[in-house]
């Protein structure tokens, strides 16, 4: 059974009257027919009253534009297009389709289910249970009577998963789409130009793909990880999503997504967190969840532009780190991943809804939604060792000292959260002694590097930036408090 048809209002429906040769509850097959249009007749759009067919007397009928018409025993019958679920595109029974070898093949016949009105609620909407169902474009009787009921059932979890395109209506049977033409109107095959492509492909078949000389250069390489948003298709290699549609939706809404504990991202973040836990008196905590943060396009664009500006000015990419072994090379703008501890007011990260709150006192949600703000510098600490900047550390146990305000009890277990961020360090100015008067890095530098030393009072590293553009949250780590 399908779940979504063309847009219809919820209207009272007359009882379905099966044709004389069709018994209630019987599955019938629509035969292949030929299109026919009476001569000297101008087609017009009309509204058919029956869900599937409309029969007219022997006079030339008003014909739905593009509809197949059968003339039989003095009557014209228009038949609505059916939906070829295997190819995921709309088709008329009289459409010409070529197989892999250019030979015309017969389209699949559509089956129509006529509800048995003697079987209790059979044929009635599964949501309101008061009105008879309508028909989906695939020719099957739907589960619902209207689009309103489809939306209500989808929201209540009573239907198939949502259409991968519009995400507004449930999918029809054996398809990824809801049945709306705008969702399933896929392009023609790149090679044969006759058949519709498979979802997220350029070809209708392997035969057509292999006939394309450079097809390997046209194929997007995929990773072994599933798309973090739809969790259905494999992600594009080096990215988190399977398509630009999934990526655009996530960034447009500024949401964040929990990562699978078996994914490489989860393993990388967990390893960095545990390896960077250096305080000897604090045992390494157990990580509960890792959330991938997707900031808005505006924040991402601002950060990327700043990184390009720093790289243009300092020319750092490919150079070895000043105090390294010469093997590790800097990336553009000397971008690094650093931890940041802060407070929160809600239960973000603990619940599985992936929603940020609107409480302005919740620092974690404000950072995810709007980025780091200099006006809040010093609100959660006694003093700022290197002036009015935004502080990060490569030592996770140090950032843990600053996020007691994130301590929350959730079902009897105490948790804390920590942000892992991308930071444009650029050319960092090392300092071993306090300088609380700083409001910007020294001339020619992009950040301040607080370095531990025997002469100073800093035990673990710090990175301080003085521009809101220089950092962006990337992960939210949820771990059990000690």
C-alpha positions as CSV (number, residue, x, y, z in Angstrom):
1,X,0.0,0.0,0.0
2,X,1.2,3.5,-0.8
3,X,0.9,6.4,1.5
4,X,1.0,9.6,-0.5
5,X,-0.7,11.0,-3.6
6,X,-1.2,14.3,-5.2
7,X,-2.4,17.1,-3.0
8,X,-6.0,16.7,-2.0
9,X,-8.1,18.4,0.6
10,X,-10.0,16.4,3.1
11,X,-13.5,16.2,1.5
12,X,-16.4,13.9,2.0
13,X,-16.1,11.0,-0.4
14,X,-18.9,8.9,-2.0
15,X,-18.6,5.2,-1.5
16,X,-16.3,3.5,-4.0
17,X,-18.4,1.8,-6.7
18,X,-16.4,-1.1,-8.3
19,X,-16.8,-1.7,-11.9
20,X,-19.3,-4.6,-12.6
21,X,-16.6,-7.1,-13.5
22,X,-14.6,-6.3,-10.4
23,X,-15.6,-7.9,-7.1
24,X,-14.9,-6.0,-3.8
25,X,-11.6,-6.9,-2.3
26,X,-10.3,-8.2,-5.7
27,X,-6.9,-7.2,-7.1
28,X,-7.2,-6.4,-10.8
29,X,-4.6,-5.5,-13.5
30,X,-5.0,-2.5,-15.7
31,X,-4.4,-3.7,-19.3
32,X,-2.1,-1.9,-21.7
33,X,-4.1,0.5,-23.8
34,X,-3.5,3.0,-26.6
35,X,-3.8,6.7,-26.3
36,X,-6.7,8.2,-28.3
37,X,-7.9,11.7,-28.9
38,X,-11.0,12.4,-30.9
39,X,-10.5,14.6,-34.0
40,X,-11.2,18.4,-33.9
41,X,-11.4,18.4,-30.1
42,X,-9.5,20.7,-27.8
43,X,-8.4,19.0,-24.6
44,X,-9.2,20.8,-21.3
45,X,-8.3,20.2,-17.7
46,X,-11.1,18.7,-15.7
47,X,-11.4,17.2,-12.2
48,X,-12.1,13.5,-12.3
49,X,-14.5,12.2,-9.6
50,X,-13.3,8.6,-9.4
51,X,-9.9,8.0,-7.9
52,X,-8.6,6.0,-10.9
53,X,-10.9,6.1,-13.9
54,X,-13.6,8.2,-15.3
55,X,-16.0,6.9,-17.9
56,X,-18.0,9.1,-20.3
57,X,-20.8,8.5,-22.9
58,X,-20.1,8.1,-26.6
59,X,-19.8,11.8,-27.2
60,X,-16.2,13.2,-27.3
61,X,-15.3,13.6,-23.6
62,X,-13.2,16.3,-21.9
63,X,-9.8,14.7,-21.7
64,X,-7.2,15.2,-19.0
65,X,-4.1,16.7,-20.8
66,X,-1.7,13.8,-21.5
67,X,-4.0,11.1,-20.1
68,X,-4.3,7.7,-21.9
69,X,-7.8,7.2,-23.3
70,X,-9.5,3.9,-24.1
71,X,-12.5,3.6,-26.4
72,X,-14.6,0.5,-25.7
73,X,-18.2,-0.3,-26.5
74,X,-19.2,3.3,-27.2
75,X,-17.5,4.7,-24.2
76,X,-14.3,6.7,-23.6
77,X,-12.4,6.0,-20.5
78,X,-9.5,8.1,-19.2
79,X,-6.9,6.4,-17.0
80,X,-4.6,8.3,-14.6
81,X,-0.9,7.7,-14.9
82,X,0.5,5.0,-12.7
83,X,3.8,4.9,-10.9
84,X,6.5,2.5,-11.9
85,X,8.1,1.8,-8.5
86,X,11.1,-0.1,-9.8
87,X,12.3,2.8,-11.9
88,X,11.0,5.5,-9.5
89,X,9.3,7.7,-12.1
90,X,5.8,8.4,-13.4
91,X,4.7,6.5,-16.5
92,X,1.7,5.9,-18.7
93,X,0.8,2.4,-19.6
94,X,1.4,3.4,-23.2
95,X,4.8,4.9,-22.6
96,X,7.7,3.5,-24.8
97,X,10.6,2.3,-22.7
98,X,13.8,0.8,-24.1
99,X,15.7,-1.9,-22.4
100,X,19.5,-2.0,-22.0
101,X,19.9,-3.0,-25.6
102,X,17.6,-0.5,-27.2
103,X,14.7,-2.9,-27.6
104,X,11.3,-1.7,-26.7
105,X,10.0,-3.3,-23.6
106,X,6.5,-3.5,-22.2
107,X,6.0,-1.4,-19.1
108,X,5.0,-3.0,-15.9
109,X,1.2,-3.3,-15.3
110,X,-0.2,-1.5,-12.3
111,X,-2.4,-3.3,-9.9
112,X,-5.4,-1.6,-8.3
113,X,-6.8,-2.8,-5.0
114,X,-10.5,-2.3,-4.6
115,X,-11.4,-2.1,-0.9
116,X,-13.7,-4.7,0.5
117,X,-16.4,-2.6,2.2
118,X,-17.7,-5.7,4.0
119,X,-14.5,-6.1,6.0
120,X,-15.0,-3.7,8.9
121,X,-12.8,-0.6,8.5
122,X,-11.0,-1.9,5.4
123,X,-10.7,1.0,2.9
124,X,-11.0,3.7,5.6
125,X,-8.3,6.1,6.5
126,X,-5.9,4.7,9.1
127,X,-5.6,8.1,10.8
128,X,-9.1,9.5,11.1
129,X,-10.8,6.1,10.5
130,X,-13.9,8.0,9.2
131,X,-13.3,8.6,5.5
132,X,-12.5,6.3,2.6
133,X,-9.0,6.3,1.4
134,X,-7.9,8.0,-1.8
135,X,-5.4,6.6,-4.4
136,X,-1.7,7.1,-4.7
137,X,-0.1,7.8,-8.1
138,X,1.2,4.3,-8.2
139,X,-2.4,3.0,-8.6
140,X,-2.6,1.5,-5.1
141,X,-5.2,2.4,-2.6
142,X,-3.6,4.7,0.0
143,X,-3.7,4.3,3.7
144,X,-5.1,7.8,4.1
145,X,-7.9,10.0,2.9
146,X,-6.0,13.3,2.6
147,X,-2.7,15.0,2.9
148,X,-3.8,16.4,6.3
149,X,-4.1,12.8,7.6
150,X,-0.8,11.8,6.0
151,X,1.0,14.6,7.8
152,X,-0.7,13.7,11.1
153,X,0.2,10.0,10.7
154,X,3.8,10.8,9.8
155,X,4.1,13.1,12.9
156,X,2.7,10.4,15.1
157,X,4.9,7.7,13.7
158,X,2.0,5.6,12.3
159,X,3.2,5.5,8.7
160,X,6.1,4.6,6.5
161,X,9.3,6.7,6.9
162,X,9.2,10.2,5.3
163,X,10.0,10.8,1.6
164,X,13.8,11.4,1.2
165,X,13.1,14.4,-1.0
166,X,10.4,16.5,0.7
167,X,10.3,14.8,4.1
168,X,6.7,16.0,4.4
169,X,4.8,12.9,3.3
170,X,5.3,9.2,4.0
171,X,6.9,7.0,1.3
172,X,4.8,4.8,-1.0
173,X,5.4,1.1,-0.9
174,X,8.8,-0.1,-2.1
175,X,10.0,3.4,-2.9
176,X,12.1,6.2,-1.4
177,X,9.6,8.8,-2.4
178,X,6.1,9.9,-1.4
179,X,4.6,9.8,-4.9
180,X,4.5,13.5,-5.5
181,X,5.7,14.3,-9.0
182,X,8.1,17.0,-7.9
183,X,9.8,14.4,-5.6
184,X,10.1,11.5,-8.0
185,X,10.7,13.3,-11.3
186,X,14.2,12.0,-11.9
187,X,16.3,13.0,-14.9
188,X,16.9,10.8,-18.0
189,X,19.9,8.5,-18.2
190,X,23.1,10.2,-19.2
191,X,23.8,7.6,-21.9
192,X,20.6,6.3,-23.4
193,X,18.5,9.4,-22.8
194,X,15.4,7.1,-22.7
195,X,15.1,5.7,-19.2
196,X,15.1,7.4,-15.8
197,X,18.1,7.2,-13.6
198,X,18.3,5.4,-10.4
199,X,18.3,7.5,-7.3
200,X,21.5,9.6,-7.0
201,X,22.9,8.1,-10.1
202,X,23.6,9.3,-13.6
203,X,22.5,6.1,-15.3
204,X,19.5,3.9,-15.6
205,X,21.6,0.7,-15.5
206,X,25.1,-0.7,-15.3
207,X,24.9,-1.4,-19.0
208,X,24.5,2.3,-19.8
209,X,27.1,3.2,-17.2
210,X,29.7,0.9,-18.7
211,X,29.0,2.4,-22.2
212,X,30.2,5.8,-21.0
213,X,34.0,5.9,-21.6
214,X,34.9,8.2,-18.7
215,X,32.2,7.1,-16.2
216,X,34.6,6.5,-13.4
217,X,35.6,10.2,-13.5
218,X,31.9,11.1,-13.2
219,X,31.1,9.0,-10.2
220,X,31.4,10.6,-6.8
221,X,33.6,8.4,-4.6
222,X,31.8,7.2,-1.5
223,X,33.1,6.3,2.0
224,X,32.1,3.3,4.1
225,X,30.3,5.6,6.5
226,X,26.6,6.3,6.3
227,X,25.3,9.9,5.8
228,X,25.1,11.5,9.2
229,X,21.7,13.1,8.4
230,X,19.6,10.6,6.5
231,X,21.6,7.6,7.7
232,X,20.6,5.7,4.5
233,X,23.2,6.3,1.8
234,X,26.9,6.2,2.0
235,X,28.6,9.6,2.6
236,X,30.7,11.2,-0.1
237,X,34.4,10.4,0.6
238,X,35.9,13.0,3.0
239,X,32.4,14.4,3.8
240,X,29.7,13.7,6.3
241,X,26.7,13.6,3.9
242,X,25.6,11.7,0.9
243,X,24.3,14.7,-1.1
244,X,24.2,18.4,-1.2
245,X,20.6,18.3,-0.2
246,X,21.3,16.6,3.2
247,X,24.3,18.9,3.8
248,X,22.3,22.1,2.9
249,X,19.4,21.1,5.2
250,X,21.7,20.5,8.2
251,X,23.7,23.7,7.8
252,X,20.6,25.8,7.1
253,X,19.0,24.6,10.4
254,X,22.2,24.8,12.5
255,X,21.7,21.4,14.1
256,X,24.0,18.8,15.5
257,X,24.0,15.0,15.1
258,X,25.1,12.2,17.4
259,X,27.9,10.1,15.9
260,X,28.0,6.3,15.9
261,X,30.4,4.9,18.4
262,X,31.8,2.7,15.7
263,X,32.5,5.6,13.3
264,X,35.9,6.9,12.7
265,X,34.9,10.4,13.8
266,X,33.8,9.1,17.2
267,X,37.1,7.1,17.6
268,X,39.3,10.1,16.6
269,X,37.5,12.5,19.0
270,X,37.6,9.9,21.8
271,X,41.3,9.3,21.3
272,X,42.2,12.9,21.3
273,X,40.1,13.5,24.5
274,X,41.6,10.6,26.4
275,X,45.2,11.2,25.2
276,X,45.0,14.9,26.2
277,X,43.7,14.1,29.7
278,X,47.0,14.8,31.5
279,X,46.1,15.7,35.1
280,X,47.6,12.9,37.2
281,X,45.1,13.3,40.1
282,X,42.0,13.1,37.8
283,X,41.2,9.7,36.3
284,X,40.3,9.6,32.6
285,X,36.4,9.8,32.5
286,X,34.2,7.5,30.4
287,X,32.8,9.1,27.2
288,X,29.1,8.7,26.9
289,X,28.3,10.4,23.5
290,X,30.0,12.5,20.9
291,X,27.9,15.0,18.9
292,X,29.0,16.5,15.6
293,X,28.1,20.2,15.5
294,X,27.0,21.8,12.3
295,X,27.0,25.6,12.6
296,X,25.0,27.8,10.3
297,X,26.4,28.7,6.9
298,X,27.0,32.2,8.1
299,X,29.3,31.1,10.9
300,X,31.2,28.6,8.7
301,X,31.7,31.2,6.0
302,X,33.0,33.8,8.5
303,X,35.4,31.3,9.9
304,X,36.7,30.1,6.5
305,X,37.2,33.7,5.3
306,X,39.2,34.5,8.4
307,X,41.4,31.4,8.0
308,X,42.1,32.4,4.4
309,X,43.1,35.9,5.5
310,X,45.5,34.5,8.1
311,X,47.0,32.1,5.6
312,X,47.4,34.8,3.0
313,X,49.2,37.0,5.5
314,X,51.4,34.4,7.2
315,X,51.8,31.7,4.5
316,X,51.9,28.8,7.0
317,X,50.5,25.8,5.1
318,X,53.1,23.1,4.6
319,X,55.6,24.6,7.0
320,X,56.8,22.6,10.0
321,X,55.8,23.6,13.5
322,X,58.4,25.9,15.1
323,X,59.0,23.6,18.1
324,X,58.2,20.3,16.5
325,X,60.4,17.5,15.1
326,X,59.9,18.8,11.6
327,X,57.7,15.9,10.6
328,X,54.4,17.6,11.5
329,X,53.3,20.3,9.1
330,X,50.9,23.1,9.6
331,X,47.6,23.4,7.7
332,X,46.2,26.6,6.2
333,X,46.0,29.3,8.9
334,X,47.6,26.8,11.3
335,X,44.2,25.4,12.1
336,X,44.1,23.2,15.2
337,X,41.5,21.3,17.3
338,X,41.3,22.6,20.9
339,X,39.1,22.0,23.9
340,X,36.9,24.6,25.7
341,X,34.9,24.1,28.9
342,X,31.9,26.2,29.8
343,X,28.5,26.1,31.6
344,X,25.1,25.1,30.3
345,X,21.5,25.5,31.6
346,X,19.7,22.8,29.7
347,X,20.3,19.0,29.1
348,X,21.8,19.4,25.6
349,X,23.8,16.4,24.6
350,X,22.2,14.2,27.3
351,X,18.8,14.0,25.5
352,X,18.8,12.5,22.0
353,X,16.8,15.2,20.4
354,X,19.8,17.2,19.1
355,X,18.1,20.5,19.9
356,X,19.7,23.7,21.2
357,X,17.8,25.8,23.7
358,X,17.0,29.5,23.6
359,X,18.2,30.3,27.1
360,X,20.7,33.1,26.8
361,X,22.4,32.0,30.0
362,X,23.2,28.6,28.5
363,X,26.7,29.1,27.2
364,X,27.0,25.8,25.3
365,X,23.9,26.4,23.2
366,X,24.8,30.1,22.6
367,X,28.2,29.0,21.3
368,X,26.7,26.4,19.0
369,X,24.0,28.8,17.7
370,X,26.0,32.0,17.5
371,X,29.7,31.2,17.9
372,X,32.1,32.5,20.6
373,X,31.5,36.1,21.8
374,X,34.1,38.4,23.3
375,X,31.5,40.2,25.4
376,X,31.2,37.1,27.7
377,X,35.0,36.9,28.3
378,X,35.7,36.5,32.1
379,X,32.1,35.9,33.1
380,X,32.9,32.3,34.2
381,X,36.4,32.7,35.6
382,X,38.2,34.6,38.4
383,X,40.7,36.3,36.1
384,X,41.9,36.2,32.5
385,X,45.6,35.3,32.5
386,X,46.2,36.7,29.0
387,X,43.6,39.4,28.8
388,X,40.2,39.7,27.1
389,X,40.4,36.8,24.7
390,X,38.7,33.5,24.0
391,X,40.6,30.6,25.7
392,X,41.2,27.1,24.5
393,X,43.5,24.3,25.5
394,X,45.0,21.2,23.9
395,X,44.7,19.5,27.4
396,X,41.2,18.1,27.9
397,X,41.7,17.8,31.7
398,X,42.5,21.5,31.9
399,X,39.3,22.5,30.1
400,X,37.5,20.2,32.5
401,X,38.5,22.6,35.3
402,X,36.3,25.3,33.6
403,X,33.1,23.4,32.9
404,X,31.7,22.6,36.4
405,X,28.8,24.7,35.3
406,X,27.9,21.9,32.8
407,X,27.5,19.3,35.5
408,X,24.0,17.7,35.2
409,X,22.3,14.7,36.8
410,X,20.5,12.6,34.2
411,X,18.6,9.5,35.4
412,X,20.8,9.2,38.4
413,X,24.2,9.7,36.6
414,X,26.3,12.8,36.7
415,X,27.6,14.1,33.3
416,X,29.6,17.0,32.0
417,X,30.1,18.3,28.5
418,X,33.1,19.8,26.7
419,X,33.4,21.5,23.3
420,X,36.1,20.5,20.8
421,X,36.7,23.3,18.4
422,X,38.5,24.3,15.2
423,X,40.8,27.3,16.0
424,X,42.8,29.4,13.6
425,X,46.0,29.7,15.6
426,X,47.9,31.4,12.8
427,X,51.3,32.7,14.0
428,X,51.2,32.3,17.8
429,X,53.1,34.5,20.2
430,X,54.4,32.3,23.1
431,X,54.0,33.7,26.7
432,X,55.1,32.1,30.0
433,X,54.1,34.8,32.3
434,X,50.7,36.5,32.8
435,X,49.6,39.6,30.9
436,X,46.1,40.5,31.8
437,X,46.1,43.7,29.9
438,X,46.0,42.2,26.4
439,X,43.1,42.9,24.1
440,X,44.8,41.6,21.0
441,X,47.9,39.6,20.1
442,X,51.2,41.4,19.7
443,X,51.8,43.1,16.4
444,X,52.5,40.5,13.6
445,X,50.9,37.6,15.5
446,X,47.4,36.1,15.4
447,X,47.1,34.5,18.8
448,X,48.8,34.0,22.2
449,X,50.3,30.6,23.2
450,X,50.3,30.2,27.0
451,X,53.2,27.8,27.6
452,X,54.0,26.0,30.9
453,X,57.4,26.7,32.4
454,X,59.3,26.5,35.7
455,X,59.4,30.3,35.9
456,X,55.7,30.8,35.4
457,X,52.5,29.7,37.1
458,X,50.9,28.0,34.1
459,X,50.8,24.2,34.4
460,X,49.2,23.3,31.1
461,X,49.0,24.9,27.6
462,X,46.5,27.5,26.5
463,X,45.6,29.1,23.2
464,X,44.1,32.6,23.2
465,X,42.5,34.3,20.2
466,X,41.1,37.8,20.2
467,X,38.8,37.6,17.2
468,X,35.3,35.9,17.3
469,X,36.0,34.8,13.7
470,X,39.0,32.7,14.8
471,X,37.1,29.7,16.2
472,X,34.1,27.5,15.6
473,X,32.7,24.6,17.6
474,X,33.0,21.2,16.0
475,X,32.1,18.5,18.5
476,X,30.2,18.3,21.8
477,X,31.7,15.6,24.1
478,X,29.4,14.1,26.8
479,X,31.3,12.3,29.6
480,X,30.6,11.0,33.1
481,X,31.7,13.2,35.9
482,X,34.2,12.0,38.4
